[in-house]
Amino acid sequence: VQLQASGGGLVQAGGSLRLSCAASGRTISSNTMGWFRQAPGKEREFVAAITSGGSAFYADSVKGRFTISRDNAKNTVYLQMNSLKPEDTAVYYCAARPYGLGLGYSSSDYNYWGQGTLVTVSS
């Protein structure tokens, strides 16, 4: 499966962005999907994940501000980001777990990755 992330950009603190992750090659309806981010000089970190059944989990740092969702008809996963903060600045990556597995919080749990989209939040 190939993943294409998009929707990043420059936004002021307090603003919103919606990231999209479009999959091609095969359906991702049975895959847990995740979003990770990597800020300059830092390790890649978990942001959010959604199972094939729609159960979602978030990192504490984004809980209440970010929402992950999926549209299986469009083979796409979204990350709605509200109340953005400068510390949310990072390259955001979408990823897919192997078929049929549940939530995963580590980058090593995912074996398909998109190319990343840059989100910059100015203060």
TORMAR-597951 format. One line per field, with one value per residue (C-alpha): residue in three letters; z, y, x negated. Coordinates in steps of 0.05 Angstrom, whole numbers, plus 5000, padded with zeros to 4 digits. Layout:
BEGIN
resn	(Ala:...)
w	(Z:...)
v	(Y:...)
u	(X:...)
//
This chain:
BEGIN
resn	(Val:Gln:Leu:Gln:Ala:Ser:Gly:Gly:Gly:Leu:Val:Gln:Ala:Gly:Gly:Ser:Leu:Arg:Leu:Ser:Cys:Ala:Ala:Ser:Gly:Arg:Thr:Ile:Ser:Ser:Asn:Thr:Met:Gly:Trp:Phe:Arg:Gln:Ala:Pro:Gly:Lys:Glu:Arg:Glu:Phe:Val:Ala:Ala:Ile:Thr:Ser:Gly:Gly:Ser:Ala:Phe:Tyr:Ala:Asp:Ser:Val:Lys:Gly:Arg:Phe:Thr:Ile:Ser:Arg:Asp:Asn:Ala:Lys:Asn:Thr:Val:Tyr:Leu:Gln:Met:Asn:Ser:Leu:Lys:Pro:Glu:Asp:Thr:Ala:Val:Tyr:Tyr:Cys:Ala:Ala:Arg:Pro:Tyr:Gly:Leu:Gly:Leu:Gly:Tyr:Ser:Ser:Ser:Asp:Tyr:Asn:Tyr:Trp:Gly:Gln:Gly:Thr:Leu:Val:Thr:Val:Ser:Ser)
w	(5000:4984:5029:5009:5063:5048:5080:5118:5117:5157:5208:5267:5338:5354:5282:5250:5195:5168:5144:5095:5082:5017:5007:4941:4919:4962:5013:5083:5114:5155:5177:5240:5216:5254:5252:5278:5278:5280:5301:5282:5326:5360:5352:5316:5364:5364:5354:5341:5315:5293:5286:5230:5275:5288:5358:5367:5414:5423:5454:5516:5483:5430:5466:5461:5404:5349:5319:5276:5229:5169:5106:5081:5018:5000:5028:5067:5138:5166:5224:5244:5285:5324:5374:5344:5385:5363:5395:5344:5290:5257:5196:5203:5176:5166:5173:5168:5213:5183:5164:5221:5280:5333:5362:5360:5392:5369:5300:5298:5300:5231:5166:5113:5115:5076:5056:5109:5107:5143:5193:5218:5274:5285:5352)
v	(5000:5070:5129:5202:5254:5325:5387:5415:5488:5551:5572:5619:5594:5579:5562:5497:5450:5384:5333:5278:5211:5179:5106:5070:5001:4967:4983:5004:4990:4933:4969:5009:5077:5125:5194:5209:5273:5291:5359:5383:5349:5304:5233:5213:5211:5182:5230:5190:5124:5095:5022:4991:4994:5069:5067:5125:5139:5203:5225:5267:5327:5331:5302:5348:5387:5336:5287:5227:5199:5154:5150:5079:5095:5145:5101:5162:5180:5250:5288:5350:5396:5453:5502:5492:5511:5527:5462:5425:5446:5383:5338:5295:5224:5177:5103:5036:4975:4906:4879:4863:4887:4935:5000:5013:5070:5058:5074:5002:4978:5007:4980:5028:5102:5164:5216:5268:5337:5397:5435:5501:5539:5610:5646)
u	(5000:4976:4993:4994:4999:5021:5051:4992:4974:4961:5012:5014:5020:5092:5108:5129:5106:5133:5083:5103:5071:5094:5079:5071:5054:5105:5158:5137:5206:5177:5114:5102:5077:5033:5004:4935:4893:4821:4796:4725:4674:4725:4747:4810:4868:4938:4995:5059:5085:5151:5170:5209:5270:5262:5232:5184:5126:5086:5021:5033:5002:5057:5117:5176:5146:5134:5184:5167:5219:5224:5267:5261:5300:5246:5190:5167:5150:5153:5123:5161:5116:5147:5118:5049:4989:4917:4895:4939:4890:4863:4865:4927:4927:4984:4973:5009:5003:5003:5072:5118:5076:5101:5075:5001:4964:4894:4867:4840:4913:4925:4896:4924:4907:4925:4874:4892:4923:4894:4936:4908:4943:4921:4928)
//
